[in-house]
Amino acid sequence: MFAGLTGWHLLIILAVILLLFGAPKLPALAKSIGQSMRIFKGEVDELKKDGKDGKSDQAADGTPTNTTAQNTAVQNTAAQSTPAPTPVDPSTESNPKS
């Protein structure tokens, strides 16, 4: 894909980036890209470590945990225990307007 890129192509790409972002913004841009790469690498390493341990998906007794299903069950139970409001009949309202 990038096999056809030569030094001139890279120089033109660098010039376009310089024109788009300006010289003063390039150090800040490079810093933010570096921080993002560091965070991404840390998250990937953490996922690899969790995958090797195998403890992230199982409880201490070996049974798989599913917190999403548990949270949904709690929400459904709470929704069922809340009574629906009763409709009010306007003809039986006692609101004198005199």
C-alpha positions in Angstrom: 0.0 0.0 0.0 2.8 2.4 0.9 5.4 0.8 -1.2 5.3 3.5 -3.9 6.0 6.4 -1.4 9.3 8.0 -1.9 11.2 10.7 -0.1 9.5 13.4 -2.2 6.0 12.1 -1.4 6.8 12.2 2.3 8.2 15.7 2.0 5.0 16.9 0.3 2.9 15.3 3.0 4.9 17.0 5.7 4.5 20.4 3.9 0.7 19.9 3.7 0.5 19.0 7.4 2.7 22.1 8.2 0.3 24.3 6.1 -2.8 22.8 7.7 -1.8 23.0 11.3 0.8 25.7 11.3 4.3 25.6 12.9 3.2 26.7 16.4 0.6 23.9 16.7 2.8 21.0 15.6 4.6 20.4 19.0 1.2 20.4 20.8 -0.2 18.0 18.1 2.8 15.7 18.5 2.5 15.7 22.3 -1.2 14.8 22.2 -0.6 12.0 19.7 2.2 10.7 21.9 -0.1 10.7 25.0 -2.9 9.0 23.0 -0.5 6.3 21.8 0.7 5.8 25.4 -2.8 5.4 26.7 -3.8 3.1 23.9 -0.7 0.9 24.5 -1.5 0.8 28.3 -5.1 -0.3 27.6 -3.9 -3.0 25.1 -1.4 -4.3 27.7 -4.1 -4.4 30.3 -6.5 -6.3 28.0 -3.7 -8.8 27.2 -3.0 -9.3 30.9 -6.7 -9.8 31.7 -7.0 -12.3 28.9 -4.0 -14.3 30.3 -5.4 -14.3 33.8 -8.9 -15.4 32.7 -10.3 -14.0 36.0 -12.0 -11.0 34.5 -15.0 -13.1 33.3 -15.3 -15.5 36.2 -16.1 -15.1 39.9 -13.9 -16.6 42.6 -15.8 -19.8 42.6 -15.4 -20.3 38.8 -18.9 -19.3 37.8 -19.1 -16.8 35.0 -20.3 -13.4 35.9 -22.6 -11.3 33.8 -23.1 -7.8 35.3 -25.0 -6.5 32.4 -27.7 -9.2 32.8 -27.8 -8.5 36.6 -28.2 -4.8 36.0 -31.0 -5.3 33.5 -32.8 -7.6 35.9 -32.6 -5.0 38.6 -33.9 -2.3 36.3 -36.8 -4.5 35.1 -37.7 -5.3 38.7 -37.7 -1.6 39.6 -39.8 -0.8 36.6 -42.4 -3.5 37.5 -42.8 -2.3 41.1 -43.5 1.3 40.1 -47.3 1.7 39.7 -48.6 3.5 36.7 -50.4 6.8 37.3 -54.1 6.6 37.2 -55.9 8.8 34.6 -58.0 11.6 35.9 -61.6 12.0 34.5 -62.1 15.8 33.8 -65.9 15.5 34.5 -65.3 14.5 38.1 -62.7 17.1 38.9 -63.6 19.5 41.7 -62.1 22.7 40.4 -64.6 25.6 40.7 -63.9 28.4 38.3 -66.2 31.1 39.6 
